[in-house]
Amino acid sequence: MKAPSLLLLVIASLFVRCATGETAFKKGRLDLAIKQSSYRLTKRPSHTKAAKVFIAAYQTQERIHQENIQLQIRNNQPFKWEDVLYQYQRLQQNFQQFSKCAACRSLIQPLPRPYTESIEQVLDLAAAERYEAGVLALKYQGNRQACKEAFEHFKKVKQLRSSYKDVDKLLPLAKEYATLRVVIEPFKDVHSLSKNDYQYLEEKLADALFDTRQPHELVRFYPPALARYDSIPPHHLIQLSFTKYSSQSETLSSSCTTVESNETYKVGTKKINDTTEVDVMEKVKGSLTTHRRELSASCRLEFRIIDLDTERPLHSDYINDWADWAEEWHEFSGDTRALNGKVLTTSKNLFPPSDTDFFRDMSKSLASRLRKRLQDFYRKE
């Protein structure tokens, strides 16, 4: 942790320790007022102001939560017991704060009691309400939306009471009926790839789309062969088309420039006044030719998502991909000191990437990018 952040935490901790909770109480932050005043009373049981704040904040918080509980019960809204549960859990938090403070026990009469028994009772009521809603929704097994609701209800039951009745049986059943089944056909080769290239791309697409990772817990991708064994018909169909492929092309270019040394060197001598001979110092130069070779290839994969109930397209898009590679080598003429120590590549690569190498790189990229596009589309499910 950085020093400024640590300093802020220390200051905040000191503030909590020194505060009586009066400011928090005036601002309506009752939980904080209870925490601050109880901490002060723990350190100094005779602190009058902290005692007053604790009594007022605790009793006010207690009254508010009890009123909310009665209001939720009277309103009788769906899943009211979950709202009631929240209120009891807040009351229990206050009680735990109270229990930590020995000086606080003489301030509240009658002595507060824990809410664990009430919480347990309400947990049962909340789980029962959710369970009944789930069972009712699951009756409509031909309605995927209803089964999605059942699945969410049973998930909530598991959160409330992990072993409630037969929820462990009904949860996966609801999920099975709620799952959106998406069949992905083998891609249509418009470009007429070689057999090996076709198989390679198909394998990469299958690896990316049919592994154990699904875009959503209620979405399942599978190939037509597996769809035949499913008792529930597929909902969507994805059609793929490999529509464009520009195989490897090569571009050559060259450029020439004059280079000179950073330092001066002796290039000769001359006489001064016909008697004195001195060195002639100059920067040396040379001619540097840079050759560049670029290889590139590109392709396109189109896809379309079809609703099998209406036989209408839901979405269509395409992915362009490419691969490129470049190298440079040099020719030099002149004084090599003009290179200032630079080491030149004087010959081109004898083993550049092949067209197959490019195609395989693009196949991997296409598969990964297609998966990402489909994940984004189905994530909202």
C-alpha positions, 0 to 999 in steps of 0.5 A: 500500500502506498504511504499516502493511502496508509496515512489516510487509513490511520487518520480515518481510524483515529477519527473513528476512535475519537468521535462520539458519534454525535455528528453521524447521528445528526446526519442520520447515519445511525449505523456509524453513530452506534459504531463510533459511540460504542467504541468510545464507551469501550475505551471510556465507559463514563463518557456521557456524550457517547452514552447519550448518542448510543442510546438515541442511535440504538433505539432509533435504529431499532424502531425504524427497522421494526416499523419497516418489518411491520410495513413489509408484512402489511403490504404483502408484496411478492417476496416480502420475507426477503425484505423482512430478512434484510431488516432483521439482519440489520437489527442483528448487526446492531445487536452484535455491536451492542454485545461487544460493548460492556458499558453499553449493556446498562444503557438499554433496557430492557436488555436487547436480545439476539435476532438469530431465531427470528432470522432463522424463521424468516429464512424459512418463509423466504425460501418457501415463497421463492420455492413455490414461485419456482415450482409454479413457473416450472410448470410451463416447461414449453415457455423458456422465459417462465423456466428462466424465472423458475431458475432464478427463483431456485437459485435464490432458494439455494442462497437462502437455504442451500438444502431446502426440500428438493431444490437441488433436483429442481434447479438443474431441471429449470436450467435445462428448460431455460437454456437457449440452444444455439446450433452452429453449422460448419462454415460455408466455403465460398472461396474454395479452400484446400481440404487441409485449410478447410479442416484446419479452420473448422477445427479452430472454430470448433475448439473456440465455440464448443469448449466447456466455456459458454457465453452465459449460464443459460446459453449452449453452443453445439454442432448439428450432430449433437442437436439431434440427440437433444430432446429440446429443439434448438432456438437459434441457428448460426450460419458461417461463410468464409467469403474472402481470402487474399493469399499471400502477396509480396511488396518490394521497395528500396530507398537510398540515403547518404550517411555520415559519421558523428566524429571527424577523421583524418582524410589527408594533410595540407601545408600551411605557409609552405612549411607546416603540414597539418592533418585534414579532419572531416566527417566521412560519408557513405551511401546506404540502400535499404531494401524492404520486403512486405508479405500480407494476406487477408480474409473475411468470415461472415456470420448470421444468427437466425431465430428458428421459431420465426425463421428470421435473422436476428443479427448479421456481421462479418470479421475481417482478419489479416496477417503481415510480415516485413523484413529489411536488409541493406547495402552500403558503399563508402567509408564504413566509419560513417555507420557509427558502429551500426551493424547491418543486415546484408541479406534477406531472410531465406525462410519467410512465413509461408501462405500456410503460416499466414492462413493458420494465424488468421484462422486462430484469430478468426475463431477467437474473434468470432467467439468474442462477438457471439459472447457479446451478443448472448451475454445479455441473455 
